[in-house]
Amino acid sequence: MSAVKLDNVRKVYPNGFVAVAGATFEARDQELLVLVGPSGCGKTTTLRMIAGLETVTSGTLSIGERTVNDVKPADRDIAMVFQSYALYPHMSVAENLAFGLKLRGVARDEIARRVDEAAQMLGLGDMLDRQPRVLSGGQRQRVALGRALVRQPKVFLLDEPLSNLDAKLRLSMRVEIARLHRRLGTTMIYVTHDQIEAMTLGQRIVVFNKGEIQQIDTPMNLYARPQNLFVAGFLGSPAMNFFRGTLRADDGLNLDCGATRLPLGADAGLADRLKSRIGAELVVGIRPEDFRRKTDAAPQPAITAQVDVVEPVGNEVFLNLSFGGAEIVVRMPPGNLAQPGSAVVLGYAPEALHFFDARTEQRIAG
């Protein structure tokens, strides 16, 4: 078993800065778990504590059935891939792949077998004699992955391994890592600030902010039911649109945003769910793809917004609009594009709305 468990793990630096405030989660055996959040949120510090590169201030950290708080990095049976490739420039690809095994005294035949196996798996078979300086960024990252792969560790730790690559290479390397995980069946913990990487790679995702875990769930559950405003705004591209105001029940249920009102529809279940919140300040979220151009008289809540900027990107179009002083983004299919300066009527289903308490920023149950 190679599960990684953290029980109330904290990292506090000598100056009193709390980098990680009581992280509790488990990377299950053979799972690809992603830690995601903005820069400085504590995700990399957490990964470094798992690797043994940072000491644990308090709490319990275990790999498999063994507590490793005081175990040296070399004795944890983990392999780490860093943001920088950290390859030895004077060594060939083959020598880079083999170096760690030589230090551990692995037999020459076994080293050759593992290096060849990793090279074939990562498409490096014809590059073994080359030096890193003649490789592309994607090829260098494959070598870094291969160097970890030949170790055959219980756990792989990957710290933003794709951040130095261009967009096309990031996409192809994401696919490579997903295939690699499926083929190896090894526990992987992957750190990134890129929510697209997190959503596409992670079997489950741990969302960090300011040293605290905000939510742990599958990608689609996080997207469909974010537990607070931070998670709702962080996951999704473009981000969720937010409307802040006071809940009113006059002329139907609506959110009084001051300059305008956001109608919430006449759904009986929604009205019952929010009846105790009448007069309270709420935040209502609507994802860009949940708006529809309203062209009929269907009984659906709708708003009228002014188009500011139209962004056609081929298979879809982003409309940047103004609504009562608020800026919103809408995702639309291509064709029959609205023009800047024009007004569009946008409908949305009540079940697509997300409700948050304006004071606590937590999701309102339901």
FENKAQUI-V872959 format. One record per backbone hydrogen bond with DSSP energy under -1.0 kcal/mol. CO is the residue of the C=O (numbers start at 1). NH is the residue of the N-H. Records with the same first field share a line. If there is no record, write none. Layout:
# FENKAQUI-V872959
CO->NH, NH
This chain:
# FENKAQUI-V872959
3->64
4->27
5->62
6->25
7->60
9->23
10->57, 58
11->19, 20
13->16
17->13
20->11
23->9
25->6
27->4
28->31
31->188
32->203
33->190
34->206
35->192
36->208
38->41
41->211
42->46
43->47
44->48
45->49
46->50
47->51
48->53, 54
58->10
60->7
61->68
62->5
63->66
66->63
68->71
72->75
73->76
77->154, 155
79->157
81->159
88->91
92->96
93->97
94->98
95->99
98->102
99->103
100->104
101->106
102->105
107->111
108->112
109->113
110->114
111->115
112->116
113->117
114->118
115->119
116->120
117->121
118->122
119->124
124->127
127->130
128->94
130->93
131->134
132->135
136->140
137->141
138->142
139->143
140->144
141->145
142->146
143->147
144->148
145->149
146->150
149->152
155->79
156->189
157->81
158->191
160->163
162->165
166->170
167->171
168->172
169->173
170->174
171->175
172->176
173->177
174->178
175->179
176->180
177->181
178->182
179->183
180->184
181->185
187->156
188->33
189->158
190->35
191->160
194->198
195->199
196->200
197->201
198->202
204->34
205->217
206->36
207->214
209->212
211->21
212->209
215->207
217->205
218->222
219->223
220->224
221->225
227->363
228->232
229->233
230->234
231->235
241->286
243->284
245->282
246->256
247->279
248->254
253->264
254->248
255->262
256->246
257->259
260->257
262->255
267->271
268->272
269->273
270->274
274->277
277->280
280->247
281->358
282->245
283->356
284->243
285->354
286->241
287->290
288->331
292->347
298->300
301->348
303->346
305->344
306->322
307->341
309->320
311->318
316->313
317->332
318->311
319->330
320->308, 309
321->328
322->306
323->326
326->323
328->321
330->319
332->317
339->342
342->307
344->305
345->294
346->303
347->292
349->352
350->353
354->285
355->364
356->283
357->361
361->229
362->357
